[in-house]
Amino acid sequence: MKRTLTGIACFFILGYYSQAQSVYSFQGLGSLNHQGMPNNIAMGEVGIGSPTLWHINTQNPANLVYNTFSTFQVGLEVDHRNFEGEDLSGSGTDGGLRFLGYAFPIMPGKWSSSFGILPYSSVSYNTFSEGEIPGTNGDVSQISDNKGEGGLTNFFWAHGLKIKKKLLVGVRATYTFGSIEKTSTISVGGVDVPLSNVSYRELESYSDLNFLFGLGYAHKLSDDVMLNFGATFSPKSPMNGQSELSLNRLSNSGRELENIDIGTENIRFDLPSTIGFGMSYEKLNQYKLGFDIESHQWSSAGSDLEEYNNSFKFALGFEWVPDYDNVNSYFKRAKYFAGFNYQKLPYIVNNQALIDFGINFGASLPVSGYSSLDLAFKWGQLGESTNGLIKETYFKVVLGATVNDRWFIKRKYD
């Protein structure tokens, strides 16, 4: 138990610094993270209509009914990105805690619950620009150094119930919290103009509660073939917070000379209403083919300071087990995943919508009993290198562990 708690603490420490670096994370709440587990990520980020016995479904709470074992999941993510634009290029790598969750049956096969944490958004960027101040005939120049870090985290508690033989319902309550710090340092100087450095800092902190509702339906085509359906809905949710503003005058070496506290104000950011639908065709212990469609109404959400597009996502994935009952071949008993996803993001840059495309694959390797070591990989591309935009080509690696066991059951025999 002590080793387990120490390991969990280490994951939390690492997770605190988990930020996926992206030049586009300066907008809104930052880069929005997929709210799924490694098996979902590996399967193209499919999960709304794709239930599983062995992993926690964080995309549709109704599918928690399938968790008849006590399931503990934890994992890390590493994100490497290459940036390419007009006359610029670069790269960056970040990583940390990706997920931590626990699910358990209250009435096995009828009612299950889960709780855990997932990163909702991440902010990590550092942009630099240099140019002449208009009207000075090139005698005065300005250098801007913009940095941002932080993000929001979701702590969720969900329940899934079977209300009829084939119909499932679920609800997830999520407490979203975190802070985002943005700093802009401007240096102005030139001919007969002494160098002046000013830093503007804004710290936004948010915390509030939001809900997700889910439905699930399983239609049995034969003894080992299932057709699964799922749907989710989340209403528009206001998220309240505070913004702290300050202005710093700096020396040429970067030392703070004067700090001016501009003040604190209450702010609000509306999370969008969302609708999702998923379906999967499954032959038990052999293969599964599924897809998800999601729509997020960002045009009526966000803040009054920025304009957003409605976002849309399509995901398609495949799961395959070569030979589930083969006791002689380890890799034939493993699960293999592949898929892709296409997403129109809510953020607008240079009057253009951002498109994110990814190809996913991975595996779930059996360890002991019903537990597994889970691997997921994603190659993706965000934005483009023309029209004043920056193209981000990234590769994500997710390493997770799943422990399935029958906990909290009183032994009948010693």
N, C-alpha and C positions, 0 to 999 in steps of 0.2 A: 504494500500500500504506500509506504514512504517513497519507494522508487517511482511509483505511478504519479503521485502528487508532485514530486520533483520534476518529472518529465513534463507534466502539464504546465507547471510554472515556467519552465524553460520555453515552451511553445508560446506562452503568453508574452514573455519578454521579447522573443524574436518577433512575434506578431505585432507588437507595438510599433516596430520600425518597418512594418510591411507596407510598401508603397510601390505601385507599378508606375514607373516613370513615363510620362507622356507630355509632349508639348501642348496638347489640347486639354490638359487637365486644369488649365487656368479658368475654364468656363464653368458656371454653375456650381455644382457640388463636386466637380472633378470627374475622373473616369469612373463610370458605373460598372460594378463587378457582377458577373453572373452568379446567381444565388443557388448554385447546385454543388453536388459532391463530385469526386473524381470520376465515378462511373458515368455521371451525367455529362461532365466535360468531355470525357473520351468518346462518348456517343453523340458528339456534335452539339452538346448542351441540351439534349432532349430529356424530358422528365415529367411533363404535365400529365401525359396519358401513358406513361411507361412505369408501372409499379414493379417493385422488386422485394424479395424476401430478405435480402442480405445487406442492404444499405439503407440509410435514412433518406427519405424523399423530402427535400427542403423546398421543392418547387410546387408541390400540390399536397397540402396537409391531409386530404382525404385518403391518399395512398399509404398513410402511416398504419392503416389497419393491417397491412401485409407484414408489419414488423412484429412477429410472434415471439422473437427472441429479444433479449436485451442487447442493444447494439450501441457500441461506442466507436466514434470515428474522430480521427485527428489527422492533420496533414499540413504540409508546407508547400509553398509555390515560389518558383524562381522565374523572373520575367526579364528577357534580354531583348532590347530594341535597337534597331538601326534607323537613323533619321536622314532623310534626303529631301532637299528642296533646291530652289534656285540659288546657286552659288553657296550652298552650305551642306554639311553632312556631319554625322556624329553617331554615337552609340551610348547606351547606358544599360546597367543591370541592377535590378532590385529584387528583393524577396523577403519572405517571412511567413507568418501564420496564414493559412488559407481557410481553414475551417476547424471547428471543434463542436461536436454534437453528441447527444445521447438520446436514444429512443428506447422505450420499454412498453410492454403490453400491460394494460390494466385489466382488461378482460380479453384474453388471447383470441384473436380472430374477429373481435367485435369492437374493441376500443383500445387504441394505443396513443401514447403521448411522446413528445420529444421536446428538447430544449437545446440551445447551443448559441454559438456566435459565428457570424459571417461578415466579412468586410463589405459594406454597401458601396462606398466610393473611396477613391484615393486621389490625392493631389500631390504631385511631385514634378516640378518643372524648374528650369533655370534658363531664361532667354536673355539675350544680349543684343543691343542695337546701338548704332553710332551714326550721327548725321549732323548736318549744319543747321543752325537756327535760321529760319527764313528772315530776310531783311537785313542780315548782317554782312552780306557780301563775302561769306565764307570766313569771316574773322572770328566767329564764335561757334563753337561746336558743342554738342550735347551727347552724353553717353548714358544709356539707361540699362540697368541691370535688374531684372525682375525674377523673383524667386517665389515659390509656393510649396507648402508641405502640409501634410495632415490628411484628414479624411473622416468619413463617418462609418460607424460599426453598427450592425444589427444584432441585438440579443433577442432571440425568438423563443416562444413557448407555443407549441402546436398540439392539436388533438385531431384524431381521425376516428370516425365511428361508422359502423355498418348499420344502416337503418332498415334495410331489406336484404334479401339474399344476394342481390347483385348491385345494389346502390350504396354508395359510400358518400359521406359528407365530412368536411373538415374545416377547421378554423385555425388561423395562426395569428397570434398577437406579437407584434414586434416593437421593441423599444429601440429607436434609432438615436444615436448620440455621437458626439465627436466635435472636433474643432478644425478649422482651416486657417492657416496663417499665410498672408500674402505681403511681401515686402518689395517696394520699388525704390531703388537708389539711383538718383539722378545727379550727374556731375556736369557742370557747365563751366566753360573756360575758353580762353583764346587770346588773341592779340589785345594787349592793354586791358584784359579782363581777368582778374584773379580767379583761380579755380574755386568753385563752390560745390559742396557735396551735401545733398539733402536726402534723407531716407523717410519714406512714407510707409507705415505699417498698419495693417488691418487684421484683426483677429476676430473671426466669426465662430461662435459656439452655438450648437443646436442640440436639442433633446426633445423627443415627443414620441407618442404612441400611434401606431397604425395597424391595420388589420388586412388579412388576406383570407378569402373564403374559397373552398374547393369542393368539387364534385368528382366522383369516380364511378365508372360503370364497367362491369366485366361481362362479356357475352361469350358463353362457351360454345364453340363450333363443333368440337368433338372432345374426346376424353383428354387429349393433350394439346389442343389448339384453342387459343383464347384471342378474342378481339377486345382490347381495352380502350376505354374512352376517358378523357379527363377534361375538366374546365376549371378555370380560376377567375376570380374577380377581386379587385382591390379598389375601394372608393378613393376619391381625391382626399388627401389628408394634409392639413396644415401642420407645419413644423415650425415651432417658435424658437427664437434664440436671441442672442445679443451680439452686437458688433462694437469692438473697442478700437478706437482710432488714435494714433499718435504720430508725431512728427519729430524727427531727430536731425540735428545739424552735426555733421561729421567733419573731422580734420582730414587732411590729404592722406593720412595713413589709415583712415577708417576709424579712428577713435571717436567716441561720442563726446561732443562738446556741450550739447544742450538737448534736453528732451522736453517736448511740449505735448501734454495730454489733451487731445482735442475733445475727448468725451466718449460716452457709451450710449448706444441707442438700441431699442428693441427692434428686431427684424423678424421677418416671416418668409418661409420658403414652402410652397405647396408641392407636395409629392403628387404625381399624376394618378388619375384613375387608370387601371389596367385591366385588360381582358385577355385571357389565354385559353387556347384549345389544343389538345393533344390526342393522338391516337396511336396505337401500336398493335401489330399482328405478331402473336407469340406462339411458338411451338415449344412447350415446356422442356427446359434443360437442353435445348438445341440452338434455337436462334430467336431473335426478336428484331423487328423492323418498325421504327416509329418516327413520328414527326411532331413538331410543335409550331404553333403560330401565336404570336403575341402582339398586342397593340397597346401603346402607352400614349395617353392624351396629354402631351406636354404643352400643347398650344394654349391650354387654359390653366397651366400650372406654372411652377417656377416662382420668380420674383418680378417686381415691377420694373427692375432695372435692365432686364435682358429679355430677348424674344427667343422662343423655342419652337421647333417643329414637332409635330406628332411623330413618334418613333414606331418602327415596325421591325419585327424579327421573325425569320423563318429558320427552322433547324430540322435536319434530317439525320438519322443515325441508325446504326446496325450493331447488333450484339450477336456473338457466335461462340458456342462451346463445341469443340471438335468431338469429344466423347466423354460425357459427364461421368459415366460409370467405369471408365477405364482405370484400374488400380495399378497398372504397370507403367503408364506414361503420365508424368506430372503435367507436362505442357498440354496434353490433350484434355485435361480436366480444368484448365484455366479458361477464363472468359476473355474474349478479345472484342474490342470496340473500334468503330470508325464512324465518321460523319462529317458534316460541314454545317456552317451557319452563315446567314447573311443578315445584316442589321443596318437599318437607317437610324443614326443617332439623333437625339433631339437638338444638339448644338449646331449653330450656324456660324460659319467662318467665311468672311469675304462674300457674303450672300449665297453661300453654297452649303448644302447639307453634307454631313460627314457620313461616309459609308465604311462599315467594318465587315470584313470577310475573313472567315477562318476555316481551316481544315483540321479536324481533330482525330486522334486515335489513342489507343491505350490498351491496358490489360488489367485484369483482376486475378492475382496469383494466389491460390489457396495456400494457407500456412498451417493451421492446426484446427481440426474440427471444421467449423463453418466460418472461420476467420480468414482474412485475406490481406495481402499487400497490394495496394491499388496505385496504378501508374496512369497518368494522363498527359498528353502532349497536344499542343496547339500551335500551328503556324498560321499567322494572320497578317493582314494588311489593313491599315487605317489611313484614310485620306489619300492624297495624290501629290505628286511633286511639281505640278503645274498650277496656273491660275492663282499664284500667290500662296498656295498651301504647302504643307510638308507631308511627305509620305513616311509613315512609320511601318516598318516590317518587323514583326516581333515573333518570338518563339517562347512559349510558356511550358514549364515542366511542373507537374503537380505530383507530389509523392505523399501517399496517405496510408494509414493503417486502419483496418476495421476489425473489431473484436465482437463476435457474436457468441452469446452464451445464455443459459437459463439461470438468471440471477433471481434472488429473493424468493426462491422456492424451498420450502422446508423439506429436509431429507426424511424419507420414510425408513431408510435402512442405514446403519452406520458401518 
